[in-house]
Amino acid sequence: MRLNLSMISAVVIDYDRTLTDENLNLSIKALEALIRLKGMRGWRIIIASGRPLSFFISHNEIIELVDAIVAENGAVIYLPKDSKKIIIRFDDLSKIKERLLKFNIPIETFDVIISVKREVEELIKKLINESGVDAKIEYNVDTVMIMPKIVNKLRGVQMALKLLNIKGGFIAFGDGENDAEVIDKANIGIAVANATEIVKAKADYITNKPYGCGVAEFIESYLL
């Protein structure tokens, strides 16, 4: 496969099940491949994830590598070099949170979004409608993320690219439904072998190996 890399300036990569192994541990192979890629081509590295920013702040190897972190599925953008943090707040989700707690539904709450297990999806939709809050849900494999309607991973990525003054195109890696728009918009979209069918349908290339090994495979075969 021949790739036109002349217009590429950045790599956007999901974290869980893309930059990690199947147990959600950071893939050393993928990390080392990204370090080599950045050193060779000088491209900016952006992580785009549903995880909260606090998770990434505690990982020095990530903070030292990346130029931007798009956290909470696009609700939080962080530039490590400048310690600049932008939080997109348009709608208060506290009403929904209160209703979830009344139903004793286990939740994870971050700066903006609320994350719950996917098996309670129908109840979540009902609670959102009853709350009157302008919110939506997005899927990430086995979880449902509740967030303001204006927030999504692609918009967060686009904001990060603008903040970094990146004029060129980007390559995107991902596996879950919330990566589909980013991969579709990328100049080159790559789905790791474990990706959902929705993501594979949007991708230009599907790796032979799953998880971080798939990321390392593509970088070593086509980008280095």
ZAMARGU-4260 file (C-alpha; in steps of 0.2 Angstrom, whole numbers, plus 5000, padded with zeros to 4 digits):
<rodrens>
0) 5000/5000/5000 | 5007/5017/4995 | 5003/5032/5006 | 5004/5050/5002 | 5012/5057/5018
5) 5017/5074/5011 | 5002/5083/5019 | 5002/5074/5036 | 5007/5084/5051 | 5000/5074/5066
10) 4994/5057/5072 | 4978/5056/5082 | 4977/5040/5092 | 4963/5033/5104 | 4969/5025/5120
15) 4959/5011/5127 | 4961/4995/5116 | 4971/5005/5103 | 4986/5012/5112 | 4984/4998/5125
20) 4984/4979/5126 | 4968/4969/5129 | 4970/4972/5147 | 4970/4991/5145 | 4989/4992/5149
25) 4999/5004/5139 | 5007/4995/5124 | 5026/4997/5125 | 5027/4992/5107 | 5015/5006/5101
30) 5023/5019/5113 | 5041/5015/5106 | 5034/5016/5088 | 5026/5033/5091 | 5042/5039/5099
35) 5052/5034/5084 | 5039/5041/5072 | 5039/5058/5081 | 5058/5058/5081 | 5059/5054/5062
40) 5045/5064/5055 | 5042/5078/5068 | 5024/5075/5067 | 5013/5080/5082 | 5005/5067/5093
45) 4987/5069/5100 | 4979/5056/5111 | 4960/5057/5109 | 4951/5047/5123 | 4935/5045/5133
50) 4946/5044/5149 | 4948/5059/5161 | 4963/5070/5160 | 4968/5065/5177 | 4972/5048/5171
55) 4985/5054/5158 | 4993/5067/5170 | 4999/5052/5180 | 5008/5044/5166 | 5024/5053/5163
60) 5028/5043/5147 | 5013/5049/5139 | 5014/5067/5145 | 5032/5068/5138 | 5027/5061/5121
65) 5011/5070/5116 | 5008/5087/5110 | 4989/5087/5115 | 4977/5076/5125 | 4959/5077/5120
70) 4950/5069/5135 | 4932/5065/5140 | 4928/5062/5122 | 4932/5079/5117 | 4926/5089/5132
75) 4943/5093/5139 | 4958/5098/5129 | 4976/5099/5137 | 4992/5105/5130 | 5006/5098/5141
80) 5020/5109/5135 | 5010/5125/5141 | 5000/5116/5154 | 4985/5124/5145 | 4968/5116/5149
85) 4952/5120/5141 | 4935/5113/5147 | 4920/5114/5136 | 4905/5117/5147 | 4888/5120/5139
90) 4875/5110/5149 | 4874/5105/5167 | 4873/5086/5168 | 4870/5086/5187 | 4851/5082/5185
95) 4855/5067/5176 | 4868/5062/5188 | 4856/5064/5203 | 4843/5053/5194 | 4856/5039/5190
100) 4861/5039/5208 | 4843/5037/5214 | 4842/5021/5203 | 4858/5015/5211 | 4867/5014/5194
105) 4886/5014/5196 | 4893/5029/5187 | 4910/5037/5184 | 4910/5056/5184 | 4923/5067/5176
110) 4925/5086/5173 | 4911/5085/5161 | 4905/5068/5155 | 4896/5054/5165 | 4901/5036/5160
115) 4890/5021/5164 | 4890/5003/5158 | 4881/4999/5141 | 4868/4987/5148 | 4858/5001/5156
120) 4857/5011/5139 | 4838/5011/5138 | 4836/5018/5155 | 4849/5031/5152 | 4840/5037/5136
125) 4824/5038/5147 | 4832/5048/5161 | 4840/5060/5148 | 4823/5063/5140 | 4814/5066/5157
130) 4828/5077/5164 | 4825/5091/5150 | 4844/5093/5149 | 4851/5095/5131 | 4862/5079/5132
135) 4866/5064/5122 | 4875/5048/5123 | 4890/5041/5114 | 4896/5023/5114 | 4913/5017/5118
140) 4913/4998/5116 | 4906/4992/5133 | 4902/5009/5140 | 4889/5023/5137 | 4895/5041/5139
145) 4883/5055/5143 | 4888/5072/5138 | 4882/5089/5131 | 4876/5087/5113 | 4889/5099/5107
150) 4904/5088/5113 | 4911/5075/5103 | 4929/5068/5100 | 4931/5075/5082 | 4927/5093/5088
155) 4940/5090/5102 | 4953/5084/5090 | 4949/5099/5078 | 4951/5111/5092 | 4968/5103/5097
160) 4974/5104/5080 | 4969/5123/5079 | 4977/5126/5096 | 4993/5118/5090 | 4992/5128/5074
165) 4993/5112/5063 | 4989/5116/5045 | 4992/5099/5038 | 4982/5083/5038 | 4982/5069/5051
170) 4982/5050/5053 | 4970/5043/5065 | 4970/5026/5074 | 4955/5019/5084 | 4944/5005/5088
175) 4927/5011/5096 | 4911/5019/5090 | 4917/5036/5096 | 4932/5035/5085 | 4922/5033/5069
180) 4920/5051/5065 | 4938/5055/5068 | 4944/5041/5057 | 4932/5046/5043 | 4938/5064/5044
185) 4957/5059/5044 | 4968/5059/5029 | 4972/5041/5033 | 4961/5032/5045 | 4967/5015/5053
190) 4956/5003/5063 | 4966/4991/5074 | 4960/4972/5071 | 4950/4972/5087 | 4939/4988/5081
195) 4921/4987/5079 | 4913/4985/5062 | 4907/5003/5062 | 4925/5009/5063 | 4932/4996/5051
200) 4919/5002/5038 | 4926/5020/5040 | 4944/5015/5040 | 4956/5016/5025 | 4967/5002/5032
205) 4963/4988/5045 | 4979/4981/5054 | 4982/4963/5055 | 4986/4963/5073 | 4975/4970/5087
210) 4977/4983/5100 | 4994/4992/5102 | 5002/4978/5092 | 4992/4984/5077 | 4997/5002/5079
215) 5016/4997/5080 | 5013/4986/5065 | 5006/5000/5054 | 5019/5013/5060 | 5034/5001/5057
220) 5027/4995/5040 | 5021/5011/5032 | 5027/5026/5042 | 5045/5023/5047
</rodrens>
